[in-house]
Amino acid sequence: MAFINTGDGTEIFYKDWGSGQPIVFHHGWPLSADDWDAQLIYFLSKGFRVIAHDRRGHGRSSQTHDGNEMDTYAADVAALAEYLNLRDAVHIGHSTGGGEVARYVAEHGRGGRVAKAVLIGAVPPVMVKSDRNPDGLPIEVFDGFRAALVANRAQFYRDVPSGPFYGFNRPGATVLPGVIDNWWRQGMMGGIKPQYDCIKAFSETDFTEDLGKIDVPTLVMHGDDDQIVPIADSALLSNKLLKRGTLRVYKGLGHGLCTINPEVVNADLLAFIQS
């Protein structure tokens, strides 16, 4: 397995397959690079170089006590991009990974490193409700996440994919036990402390300024039945803040669309990258 060591000694696991224009995939909480299987194999077959890493504290990367916040997440990506000498890359982030993409591209993406960006079911501009964000989710929602994580992480990591993440709680939904098992497997690979910290990172980080700094074409993709990151307070706002944003809304699709609807997601990603 391949790892890089960051400045604070953290080991970041990554996959790097193929050649051609690089596409870097940034996963959501509390998952790993494995969550991008359907995209990695597809774009590898289309002649791209595909890279996916496990965020610090997640998957096979170090189970870190410190640095479990967006500035350090983005710095870790910058270290990986420098180590792999990535140029003209497309950065694609899902959920928490979309926040990581926004912070990385805004702070580290100049000088030819980044060609385009994609935010899928992504947390920006900011999730938590406040005076500045009155339509956000109440802090009690995220306090509930933390409480459930502490009380029984293994059970919590069954409940989330079995219910709202993939929309399996919707009437008539086709439940896929293997997908639920894989979500649980990825989550339990990481450390409880960094995953606990990451809840604050994905819910309270304000990406408003980051979105305004991004000057590359950016595709915003979101299902209108997303029960994890409601579209009205995320994608619809983010697209207005981007200088060169394009919004794609998917009727009836949920948060886990990259896994459940890869034929739709992959086709639109390819069209955007090649445009």
Secondary structure, DSSP 8 states (H G I E B T S, - for coil): -EEEE-TTS-EEEEEEE--SSEEEEE--TT--GGGGHHHHHHHHHTT-EEEEE--TTSTTS---SS--SHHHHHHHHHHHHHHTT--SEEEEEETHHHHHHHHHHHHH-TTTTEEEEEEES---S--B--SS-TTSB-HHHHHHHHHHHHHHHHHHHHHHHHTTTTTTTSTT----HHHHHHHHHHHHHS-HHHHHHHHHHHHH---HHHHHH--S-EEEEEETT-SSS-GGGTHHHHHHH-TTEEEEEETT--TTHHHH-HHHHHHHHHHHHH-
